[in-house]
Amino acid sequence: MSVGLLALLDDVAGLVKVAAASLDDVAGQAAKAGVKAAGAVIDDAAVTPNYVHGFTADRELPIVGKIAWGSIKNKLLFLLPAALLLSLFAPWVITPLLMIGGAYLCYEGAEKVFHLLDPHDAEVHEASLEPLAIDAPSLEDQKIAGAIQTDFILSAEIMTIILAAIDVDSFWTRAAILAVAGIGITVAVYGTVALIVKGDDLGLWLARNARTGAGRAAGRGLVVGMPVFMNVLSLVGTAAMTWVGGSIIVHGLYEFGFAGPEHIVEAAAHWAEAALPAIAGVVGWFATALVDFIFGLALGALMIPVVGYLIAPAWKAIKRLLPRRA
């Protein structure tokens, strides 16, 4: 019996080693894929703080928490199984779906630029899309819903990048890598967002309670600087949303044989790298992002009247018909 028990324990130890190696592989692959998705992750972190602007301090963290929970559900309940199933049975559908999401991001970015340049007409356009909120709870719900919608598009981009970076064949291992990377990225993004939106509260606490003059001065600096930082972050978020959307559209068109925009992006990157060879990687990236942003902004600007005069009225008409059919 002792020999049999030792053999059983040896088998168990072997299984544990295999499981540990699998977990290590999942963690390593998730970290590697997360790094490749860093651009979209940064965009997500830059966009989200805009959605808590204007709310009282006691509502900021609950709002971030609700958006984070919505992001987790986006990734695990919808995007993860969809990405795996589409990659198995209909990989050709992924690019058109990403392009639809990219067009939505371009529209969102262009609408924010429109609001910055012409607030009155932008508010008229926004009012034609959905009723204005009257009380704080409904405004909060609208903000959270809008943030989760935007997160869905960015999360789809993140999950697609992660899926493309995975180099293992096992279906379940790929699913585990996607889940680990998705959860890790969500925690990192919304943890950072929570720190950003509570920065002014931290500054106020330091200004009142720090034991040293330098600490109190740092607190006052945070209080004064956070509004400026949030405004800058809002601009970065708008630019990032438009840039990512434009990038998705450009690459999608290339996949369908329309290579002109992709060639323009590549030519701009090569020109920038040749102009400043000492920092070729940095300027090449900025040139690529700039041209993608310009494409995205142009497309988003074209979509504003399309959404206002075609898509929104059609959607309202469909919604009016649905209860009658039910």
C-alpha positions, 0 to 999 in steps of 0.5 A: 500500500505504501508503494501505491500511495507513493506512486499516487503522491508522485502522480499528484506532484506531477499534475501540480507541476503541470498546473503550475507551469500552465498558470505561469504560462497564462500569467506570462502570456497575459502580461506580454499581451497586456503590454501590447495593448498598452496604447488602448489601455492608456486611452481608456484611462485618459477617457474615463475621468471625464465621466465624473466631472461635475459630481460631488466628491462623495459620488466620484468613487462609486461612479468609478466603481460602477464603470469598472464593474461594467468594464469587467462585465463587458470583457468577461461576459460579452467580449471574451466569449465573442472573441474566442467564438469569432476567432474559431468560426467567423474570423472575417467578422472581427474586422468589420465589427472593430471598424464599427466600434472605431467609427463610434469612437471617431464620432465621440471624439469629433462631437467633443471637439464640436462642443469645444468649438461651437457649444450652442450647436453641439448642445442642440445636436446632443439634445436631439439624440436623447432627453436631457437629465433633470435630476442628479441620479438620472444624469449619473446613470446617463454618464455611467451608461455612456462611459460603459458604452465607450469602455465597450469599444475600447475593451473590444480593441484591447481584447482583440489586441490581446487575442492577436498576441497570444501564441498558444493553441489551446482554447482554454489556455487562450480563454484563461489568458484573455480573462487574466489580462482583461481583469488585470487591465481593468484593475490597473485602469480604474485603480489609476482613474480612482487615484486621479479623481481623488487627487484633489481630496488628497491634496486638501488633506495634505494641505491641512494635516501634513506635518512638514511645510513641504508636505503642506505645500505639495498638498496646496499644489495638488489642489491648485493643479488638479483642475488643470490636470483634469482639463489636460486629461480631458483633451488627451482623452478626446484626442486618444479616442479619436486617434484609436478610432482613426487607427482602427478605421485605417487598418480595417480599410487596409484589410479590405484592400483600401491601402491609401490611408495606410500608405499615408500613415506610413509615409508620414512616419517614415518622413518624421523618422528621417527628419529626426533620426536620433529619436526616430521611434518617438517621432515615428509614433507621434506622426502615425498617431497624428495622421490617424487622429486627422483621419478619425476627426474627419470621419467623426465630423462627417458622422455628426450630421449622419447621426443627427439626421439619419441614424438617431431618427431611425433609431427613435422610430424603431424604438417607437415600433417595438412596444407596439409589436410586443 
